[in-house]
Amino acid sequence: MRRFLGLNRAPVEQYRGPISGNDNVDPHRPEDVLTIKHGSDEYLFKYPRFTIHDHKLNVGHVREKCAEITGVDYKRLKLICQGRELKDDAATLKSIGIEHKGKILCVGTNAPPAGRPAEPTPASRPSPSPAPKKPTGPNEIIEAVRDEMNGKLLPMVDEFISNPPGTTEKAEDMHKRLTETIMTELLRLDGASSDDPEIRQRRKDLVKSIQGTLEKLDNAVKHMSAL
């Protein structure tokens, strides 16, 4: 069993208002709740009242509970709130601005990412080639993500919707794999921050477009499950 230290420590940094949830809602509530979304599924995590407010619940606790509920390996789970990845397992939710009734996106699957080619055999393995240059500037990152979405992921999403797998189980598995791959691209845009208004708007538009694709995927798999 993992143990996450520092439950009662003071916040590492003072946040300015909650990024999700509100401790002041229903002060006489019997418990604190968090909404966790994983693929097309939603879960309600419940804790004793003021657990979050009193810095007694940290990111590691939530990640561990997500692993238990979803069956996905703990190390392969990503937690995201309002576009921000929660990486520090020792950080309390309150210290990073997540309060009662907060919503967290859980991304992860035990399956390999969608579209990953099979590993070539030693006889057929090509000679090593120089690795492509990794985009570093905001413009380069935005264009790289846009190219990956338009050239690879959007066609895969369209194919999934127009020719769904034969069973609900296969559809849900493919949905999770596509969702994780798309979320990886969304997280790449964290490195495209800029003070340039034009770049910021382009990044915002692309984030909105990717979120729309994720919503389209969710709606599609819900429709498939209802058939």
Backbone bond lengths (Angstrom), bond angles and torsions (degrees), N, CA, C in turn:
res aa  C-N    CA-C-N  psi(-1)  N-CA   C-N-CA  omega(-1)  CA-C   N-CA-C  phi
1 M - - - 1.468 - - 1.522 109.21 -
2 R 1.325 116.46 129.79 1.466 119.73 179.95 1.522 109.05 -76.33
3 R 1.331 115.62 146.59 1.458 120.25 176.27 1.522 107.31 -124.07
4 F 1.311 116.06 128.82 1.460 121.06 -178.20 1.522 108.21 -108.38
5 L 1.315 115.74 118.37 1.448 121.60 -174.58 1.517 110.73 -84.60
6 G 1.306 114.53 169.34 1.459 119.68 173.46 1.515 113.52 79.21
7 L 1.344 117.47 31.53 1.461 118.94 -176.01 1.521 112.01 -67.74
8 N 1.317 117.86 -32.71 1.458 120.20 -175.60 1.522 112.97 -104.76
9 R 1.310 116.05 14.25 1.460 118.26 -178.50 1.522 110.59 -71.09
10 A 1.321 116.15 158.79 1.461 120.07 175.38 1.517 109.28 -70.16
11 P 1.327 118.12 154.49 1.458 120.22 179.16 1.520 111.51 -57.24
12 V 1.340 115.91 140.63 1.463 120.13 179.25 1.513 110.19 -65.91
13 E 1.344 116.33 -37.62 1.448 119.88 179.10 1.520 108.08 -141.85
14 Q 1.297 117.49 147.69 1.451 120.90 -178.49 1.523 109.53 -84.21
15 Y 1.321 117.23 118.29 1.454 119.81 178.46 1.523 108.82 -84.96
16 R 1.303 115.80 159.79 1.463 121.03 179.64 1.521 108.80 -108.54
17 G 1.320 114.30 87.00 1.454 119.08 179.92 1.512 111.27 82.57
18 P 1.321 116.30 153.67 1.467 119.55 -178.70 1.515 112.46 -69.39
19 I 1.339 116.70 144.88 1.458 120.05 174.21 1.518 109.78 -89.75
20 S 1.345 116.66 -18.21 1.457 120.27 177.22 1.523 109.07 -160.19
21 G 1.337 116.00 132.79 1.451 120.90 -179.88 1.515 112.42 89.25
22 N 1.335 115.42 179.42 1.466 120.63 -178.94 1.528 108.95 -160.16
23 D 1.330 116.41 111.78 1.462 120.75 -179.53 1.524 112.62 -64.11
24 N 1.342 116.82 -21.26 1.461 120.22 -175.91 1.524 113.24 -83.04
25 V 1.342 116.49 -8.81 1.455 120.04 178.39 1.525 109.87 -72.40
26 D 1.323 116.35 128.82 1.469 122.22 176.77 1.535 111.29 49.39
27 P 1.333 118.26 69.27 1.476 120.81 -176.43 1.517 113.97 -61.69
28 H 1.332 118.43 -17.82 1.464 121.35 179.99 1.524 112.29 -99.24
29 R 1.321 115.87 17.25 1.464 120.99 179.78 1.531 110.44 -61.30
30 P 1.314 117.82 150.99 1.468 119.91 -179.85 1.519 113.52 -80.22
31 E 1.353 117.23 -15.68 1.467 119.28 -175.36 1.522 110.87 -158.65
32 D 1.327 115.92 163.39 1.457 122.84 171.30 1.523 108.42 -92.51
33 V 1.324 116.66 145.10 1.465 119.70 179.39 1.525 110.51 -133.04
34 L 1.312 115.09 150.04 1.465 123.37 171.90 1.521 107.88 -128.63
35 T 1.327 116.82 141.47 1.460 121.15 174.12 1.524 108.08 -100.20
36 I 1.317 117.11 123.52 1.457 123.00 -179.41 1.524 108.59 -113.98
37 K 1.319 116.78 124.91 1.461 121.09 178.97 1.522 109.63 -109.81
38 H 1.331 116.17 127.10 1.468 121.64 177.54 1.521 107.50 -132.67
39 G 1.338 115.75 108.42 1.453 119.40 -174.98 1.521 109.86 62.24
40 S 1.318 117.13 -127.57 1.469 121.12 178.76 1.521 112.18 -91.68
41 D 1.340 116.99 0.73 1.466 121.47 -177.72 1.525 111.06 -97.51
42 E 1.327 115.98 146.71 1.459 122.40 174.17 1.527 109.47 -125.47
43 Y 1.328 115.82 138.71 1.452 121.47 179.81 1.526 109.05 -126.55
44 L 1.327 116.42 147.33 1.451 122.06 176.76 1.527 107.94 -110.43
45 F 1.334 116.24 111.83 1.459 121.51 177.63 1.532 107.86 -91.52
46 K 1.327 117.38 129.33 1.461 121.93 -177.27 1.522 110.58 -117.61
47 Y 1.356 115.68 139.57 1.461 122.40 -179.35 1.530 108.85 -138.29
48 P 1.335 117.70 159.32 1.467 119.59 176.47 1.530 111.04 -55.37
49 R 1.315 116.50 147.36 1.463 121.61 -176.93 1.533 111.63 -55.27
50 F 1.321 115.37 136.57 1.462 125.60 178.60 1.525 113.68 72.89
51 T 1.340 117.39 9.68 1.465 119.87 175.11 1.525 110.36 -58.42
52 I 1.320 116.37 -43.84 1.467 120.38 -179.17 1.521 110.25 -71.66
53 H 1.323 117.31 -46.87 1.467 121.92 -177.73 1.523 111.85 -58.84
54 D 1.316 116.49 -36.52 1.473 120.70 -176.37 1.533 112.96 -88.89
55 H 1.329 117.29 16.00 1.474 121.92 176.65 1.528 112.78 60.33
56 K 1.332 117.71 34.48 1.463 121.12 179.77 1.532 112.79 -99.53
57 L 1.326 116.51 -1.97 1.466 120.61 -179.58 1.522 108.64 -123.30
58 N 1.342 116.42 124.01 1.460 118.57 -179.53 1.530 111.36 -116.39
59 V 1.328 115.26 175.72 1.461 121.74 -176.56 1.528 110.91 -60.58
60 G 1.335 116.75 -39.72 1.456 120.47 -179.14 1.518 112.98 -61.17
61 H 1.337 116.57 -38.35 1.462 120.04 177.94 1.527 110.82 -61.87
62 V 1.336 115.69 -43.67 1.464 120.08 -178.79 1.522 110.24 -67.25
63 R 1.333 116.98 -42.45 1.470 120.58 -179.40 1.540 110.35 -62.77
64 E 1.331 115.53 -41.18 1.464 119.58 179.74 1.529 111.46 -64.38
65 K 1.331 116.64 -40.09 1.464 120.64 177.83 1.526 110.76 -66.86
66 C 1.341 116.78 -37.69 1.468 120.74 177.51 1.529 110.56 -63.23
67 A 1.323 116.54 -41.23 1.468 120.39 178.35 1.524 110.39 -62.48
68 E 1.321 116.18 -40.02 1.466 120.61 179.87 1.535 110.98 -65.69
69 I 1.327 116.80 -42.62 1.467 121.27 -176.07 1.530 111.94 -73.88
70 T 1.339 116.99 -41.79 1.464 120.62 -174.00 1.520 113.60 -89.15
71 G 1.338 117.40 -21.47 1.456 120.20 -176.57 1.517 113.32 81.05
72 V 1.342 117.13 4.98 1.470 121.84 179.47 1.525 109.12 -85.51
73 D 1.331 116.43 140.79 1.459 121.10 179.06 1.534 110.51 -54.51
74 Y 1.335 115.44 133.30 1.468 122.54 -176.67 1.532 112.28 -50.21
75 K 1.337 116.54 -43.38 1.466 120.81 -174.99 1.525 112.81 -72.54
76 R 1.346 117.33 -13.66 1.458 120.17 -177.82 1.524 112.49 -100.73
77 L 1.331 116.13 6.10 1.460 120.17 -179.45 1.527 111.04 -95.49
78 K 1.316 115.81 136.03 1.459 122.22 172.62 1.525 107.72 -115.87
79 L 1.331 115.60 137.53 1.456 121.61 176.49 1.524 108.49 -111.64
80 I 1.323 116.13 131.71 1.457 121.37 -175.34 1.516 109.27 -132.84
81 C 1.319 116.43 134.79 1.458 121.27 177.06 1.520 109.11 -133.54
82 Q 1.319 116.77 120.12 1.455 122.76 -178.93 1.534 111.95 52.70
83 G 1.329 116.45 42.70 1.451 122.27 177.89 1.513 114.80 80.04
84 R 1.320 118.46 1.09 1.467 122.72 -177.69 1.524 109.50 -107.95
85 E 1.340 116.73 124.60 1.458 119.89 179.14 1.523 109.97 -78.01
86 L 1.322 116.23 134.16 1.457 122.23 -179.44 1.527 107.99 -94.70
87 K 1.322 116.78 100.12 1.460 122.06 -172.08 1.531 113.09 -99.14
88 D 1.333 117.44 -30.34 1.460 121.10 -174.14 1.525 109.96 -87.28
89 D 1.333 117.21 103.28 1.455 120.67 -177.55 1.524 112.70 -64.48
90 A 1.326 118.16 -24.44 1.464 120.47 -178.04 1.523 112.26 -84.06
91 A 1.327 117.83 -10.67 1.468 120.71 -178.20 1.528 109.84 -74.22
92 T 1.332 116.46 131.29 1.466 119.10 176.06 1.522 109.40 -73.49
93 L 1.333 116.04 150.38 1.457 119.82 -179.08 1.527 110.86 -61.20
94 K 1.312 116.38 -40.73 1.469 120.48 -179.10 1.523 110.85 -60.51
95 S 1.342 116.82 -38.52 1.466 120.08 -176.21 1.520 112.76 -67.48
96 I 1.348 117.30 -21.81 1.462 119.53 179.48 1.523 111.86 -107.89
97 G 1.342 115.61 10.71 1.457 118.93 171.24 1.507 116.06 92.10
98 I 1.338 118.23 19.48 1.464 120.91 176.84 1.526 108.12 -105.90
99 E 1.324 116.10 124.30 1.450 120.67 -174.57 1.534 110.95 -122.31
100 H 1.342 115.59 -173.75 1.465 122.15 176.62 1.532 110.20 -51.51
101 K 1.326 116.75 135.10 1.464 124.76 -177.57 1.527 112.69 71.83
102 G 1.331 116.31 19.06 1.462 119.83 175.28 1.522 110.62 -70.53
103 K 1.335 115.87 159.03 1.464 121.43 -179.82 1.522 109.40 -122.12
104 I 1.318 116.28 131.33 1.463 122.30 -177.65 1.520 109.24 -128.17
105 L 1.330 115.92 135.09 1.461 121.59 176.20 1.519 108.62 -94.06
106 C 1.319 116.45 127.81 1.462 123.00 178.93 1.529 108.12 -107.47
107 V 1.327 117.15 121.53 1.460 122.10 -177.04 1.515 109.10 -120.75
108 G 1.321 117.32 129.65 1.453 119.95 177.14 1.510 111.81 162.93
109 T 1.307 116.10 150.27 1.452 122.57 177.64 1.517 108.53 -152.87
110 N 1.321 117.01 152.45 1.458 121.32 176.20 1.527 111.98 -81.96
111 A 1.344 116.60 -10.33 1.467 120.71 179.88 1.523 110.02 -81.93
112 P 1.338 118.18 155.04 1.468 120.13 176.94 1.520 109.73 -66.90
113 P 1.346 119.17 153.34 1.455 121.76 179.52 1.524 111.70 -54.74
114 A 1.331 115.41 146.39 1.464 119.98 -179.24 1.516 110.99 -61.22
115 G 1.331 115.65 139.15 1.458 120.57 174.80 1.512 114.52 83.33
116 R 1.333 118.41 3.77 1.458 119.69 -179.50 1.528 109.27 -71.33
117 P 1.340 118.33 124.41 1.470 120.15 -178.54 1.522 111.60 -70.79
118 A 1.323 115.53 155.56 1.457 120.27 178.12 1.521 110.11 -66.21
119 E 1.314 115.65 147.72 1.467 121.24 179.12 1.519 109.24 -68.82
120 P 1.342 118.72 125.85 1.463 119.78 -179.12 1.516 111.81 -69.26
121 T 1.315 116.43 151.78 1.460 121.30 176.63 1.522 108.67 -73.11
122 P 1.345 117.73 159.34 1.470 119.81 -179.07 1.521 112.75 -54.41
123 A 1.359 117.32 -37.14 1.463 119.55 -177.40 1.516 112.07 -68.61
124 S 1.343 115.89 -30.96 1.464 118.45 -176.05 1.513 113.38 -100.91
125 R 1.351 116.26 -4.08 1.460 119.07 -176.90 1.524 110.63 -65.43
126 P 1.338 118.16 124.62 1.469 120.33 -179.15 1.514 111.95 -71.54
127 S 1.302 115.43 163.62 1.459 120.42 177.63 1.519 109.30 -65.69
128 P 1.334 117.51 145.34 1.461 120.21 -179.58 1.523 111.01 -58.55
129 S 1.313 115.87 139.86 1.461 121.08 176.56 1.514 108.49 -120.11
130 P 1.309 118.16 154.72 1.461 120.23 -178.96 1.524 111.06 -57.22
131 A 1.324 116.46 137.17 1.463 120.49 179.20 1.521 109.20 -66.79
132 P 1.342 117.82 140.73 1.456 120.13 178.86 1.522 110.48 -62.61
133 K 1.307 115.49 149.64 1.449 120.95 -179.48 1.517 110.06 -66.39
134 K 1.307 116.19 128.27 1.454 121.17 -179.19 1.519 109.56 -77.69
135 P 1.355 117.39 128.43 1.470 119.19 -179.96 1.525 110.62 -63.84
136 T 1.316 116.36 137.83 1.459 120.49 -177.19 1.526 113.27 -120.09
137 G 1.344 118.13 -40.24 1.454 120.96 -178.65 1.526 111.88 -75.71
138 P 1.340 118.00 157.62 1.473 121.11 179.89 1.523 113.08 -54.37
139 N 1.338 117.26 -45.11 1.462 120.29 -179.73 1.522 111.46 -62.74
140 E 1.343 116.17 -43.01 1.458 120.90 -178.89 1.529 110.79 -63.61
141 I 1.331 116.69 -41.57 1.465 120.73 -179.43 1.524 110.31 -65.26
142 I 1.327 116.29 -45.82 1.466 120.22 -179.81 1.524 110.89 -59.54
143 E 1.338 116.88 -45.53 1.465 120.28 -178.76 1.521 111.34 -68.61
144 A 1.345 117.20 -35.58 1.463 120.14 178.78 1.530 110.46 -65.18
145 V 1.328 116.77 -42.25 1.464 120.74 178.59 1.528 110.40 -66.79
146 R 1.338 116.23 -41.72 1.463 119.88 179.28 1.533 111.08 -62.00
147 D 1.342 115.80 -42.71 1.466 120.21 179.43 1.527 111.00 -63.57
148 E 1.338 117.07 -41.34 1.468 121.12 -179.75 1.532 110.66 -65.29
149 M 1.338 115.28 -40.84 1.471 119.15 179.49 1.526 110.60 -67.15
150 N 1.334 117.18 -51.68 1.468 120.44 -174.76 1.528 112.73 -71.42
151 G 1.338 115.79 -37.30 1.453 118.76 -174.36 1.514 114.62 -83.96
152 K 1.337 117.48 -24.44 1.464 119.48 -173.15 1.527 113.65 -128.98
153 L 1.346 116.41 -54.30 1.461 119.24 -168.97 1.528 113.68 -77.03
154 L 1.329 117.82 -42.14 1.468 118.94 179.06 1.530 112.12 -61.90
155 P 1.354 119.39 -42.65 1.470 118.39 174.54 1.527 112.69 -59.87
156 M 1.343 117.48 -35.42 1.458 120.31 178.29 1.527 111.17 -67.73
157 V 1.343 116.09 -38.01 1.459 120.36 177.37 1.532 110.07 -65.24
158 D 1.333 116.61 -45.24 1.466 120.66 179.53 1.532 110.86 -61.57
159 E 1.318 116.45 -40.00 1.460 120.74 179.22 1.531 110.48 -66.02
160 F 1.321 116.30 -40.72 1.463 121.43 179.20 1.528 110.93 -61.72
161 I 1.345 116.28 -40.64 1.462 120.62 -177.27 1.531 111.27 -75.49
162 S 1.331 117.04 -41.39 1.468 119.95 -176.78 1.524 112.56 -78.73
163 N 1.345 116.90 -29.95 1.465 120.95 178.80 1.526 109.80 -130.68
164 P 1.341 117.49 71.52 1.472 120.52 -175.45 1.520 112.04 -65.02
165 P 1.348 117.12 153.95 1.468 120.88 175.88 1.521 110.93 -58.10
166 G 1.321 115.94 161.07 1.456 120.87 -173.24 1.512 115.49 -72.08
167 T 1.339 118.03 -21.47 1.463 119.92 -178.02 1.524 110.54 -126.46
168 T 1.334 115.81 157.05 1.464 120.94 178.59 1.523 110.68 -61.49
169 E 1.329 116.83 -39.19 1.471 120.88 -179.76 1.523 111.23 -60.95
170 K 1.341 116.24 -45.00 1.462 119.77 179.41 1.525 111.02 -67.24
171 A 1.328 116.36 -37.50 1.458 120.05 179.36 1.525 110.87 -63.74
172 E 1.326 116.84 -43.80 1.467 120.32 -179.70 1.525 111.24 -67.32
173 D 1.329 117.16 -36.69 1.464 120.64 178.18 1.525 110.69 -65.16
174 M 1.336 116.12 -45.76 1.465 119.86 178.99 1.524 110.83 -65.32
175 H 1.324 116.46 -37.35 1.460 120.87 178.37 1.531 110.61 -60.33
176 K 1.333 116.93 -44.83 1.464 120.33 -179.60 1.526 111.43 -65.47
177 R 1.322 116.06 -39.56 1.469 119.60 -179.89 1.523 110.87 -65.98
178 L 1.324 116.66 -44.07 1.463 120.17 178.04 1.528 110.91 -64.57
179 T 1.331 116.18 -42.27 1.465 120.21 -179.14 1.524 110.90 -60.80
180 E 1.328 116.87 -44.65 1.471 119.45 -179.62 1.529 110.90 -64.23
181 T 1.322 116.82 -41.59 1.460 119.93 -179.54 1.523 111.04 -64.32
182 I 1.330 116.75 -41.91 1.463 120.57 179.37 1.526 110.52 -67.93
183 M 1.347 117.40 -39.15 1.462 120.07 178.53 1.517 111.80 -63.90
184 T 1.332 116.74 -30.61 1.461 119.75 176.01 1.526 110.28 -61.68
185 E 1.328 116.02 -41.86 1.465 120.01 177.87 1.529 110.80 -66.62
186 L 1.334 116.53 -38.51 1.464 119.78 178.79 1.524 111.17 -62.60
187 L 1.332 116.05 -39.92 1.466 120.12 179.60 1.522 111.83 -67.72
188 R 1.334 116.96 -28.62 1.472 119.64 178.35 1.519 111.40 -61.02
189 L 1.331 116.04 -28.10 1.464 119.74 -178.12 1.525 112.40 -70.32
190 D 1.346 117.45 -11.66 1.465 119.25 174.39 1.525 110.91 -60.35
191 G 1.340 116.08 -28.18 1.460 120.18 -179.35 1.517 113.52 -85.05
192 A 1.340 116.94 5.10 1.468 120.40 -177.54 1.517 111.76 -105.58
193 S 1.326 116.98 27.84 1.468 119.60 179.33 1.528 110.08 -70.97
194 S 1.329 115.40 146.15 1.469 120.54 -177.37 1.519 109.22 -160.78
195 D 1.331 115.26 155.27 1.468 120.93 175.09 1.523 111.46 -87.70
196 D 1.320 115.95 -8.89 1.470 120.23 179.43 1.526 109.17 -72.71
197 P 1.345 118.19 119.54 1.479 120.60 -178.19 1.526 112.80 -57.73
198 E 1.330 117.81 -36.94 1.462 120.77 -178.60 1.526 110.78 -66.29
199 I 1.344 116.75 -43.67 1.468 120.73 179.07 1.518 110.15 -66.19
200 R 1.337 116.75 -41.37 1.460 120.61 179.55 1.532 110.97 -61.58
201 Q 1.341 116.14 -39.25 1.462 119.34 179.44 1.530 111.22 -68.48
202 R 1.338 116.57 -39.83 1.462 120.00 178.73 1.525 110.57 -63.88
203 R 1.327 116.00 -41.40 1.468 120.08 177.57 1.524 110.14 -63.56
204 K 1.333 116.78 -44.15 1.462 121.53 179.86 1.528 111.21 -60.94
205 D 1.330 116.58 -42.90 1.468 120.97 -179.87 1.528 110.87 -64.04
206 L 1.342 116.20 -39.90 1.457 119.91 -179.06 1.530 110.60 -69.47
207 V 1.336 117.05 -40.71 1.465 120.76 177.04 1.523 109.98 -59.56
208 K 1.333 116.32 -44.72 1.469 121.06 179.45 1.528 110.91 -61.54
209 S 1.343 116.24 -40.24 1.459 120.69 179.92 1.530 110.94 -65.56
210 I 1.334 117.02 -42.45 1.463 120.75 -179.62 1.527 110.24 -66.86
211 Q 1.339 116.87 -41.13 1.464 119.72 177.58 1.526 110.89 -62.62
212 G 1.340 116.34 -34.72 1.457 120.10 176.16 1.520 111.63 -65.20
213 T 1.333 116.21 -37.69 1.465 120.31 177.51 1.526 110.86 -65.23
214 L 1.340 117.13 -41.21 1.466 120.92 177.93 1.529 110.86 -63.09
215 E 1.319 116.25 -40.79 1.470 120.22 177.99 1.528 110.61 -65.17
216 K 1.326 115.91 -39.27 1.466 121.01 177.48 1.523 110.65 -61.49
217 L 1.322 116.30 -41.15 1.462 121.31 177.24 1.529 111.09 -63.40
218 D 1.341 116.41 -45.94 1.466 120.83 -179.79 1.531 110.91 -59.26
219 N 1.328 115.89 -45.56 1.468 120.06 -179.13 1.531 111.14 -63.66
220 A 1.327 115.02 -37.75 1.464 119.46 -178.69 1.511 111.38 -65.47
221 V 1.329 117.68 -45.91 1.463 119.83 -177.66 1.535 111.16 -70.42
222 K 1.322 117.68 -30.88 1.469 120.47 175.09 1.529 109.75 -65.03
223 H 1.338 115.81 -40.80 1.464 119.99 179.06 1.524 110.35 -64.83
224 M 1.343 116.26 -41.34 1.456 120.04 179.25 1.525 111.68 -63.43
225 S 1.344 115.90 -39.49 1.464 120.48 -178.61 1.522 111.50 -68.43
226 A 1.347 115.56 -27.71 1.469 119.66 -177.44 1.515 112.45 -80.26
227 L 1.347 116.83 -15.06 1.473 119.49 -177.20 1.539 111.33 -75.03
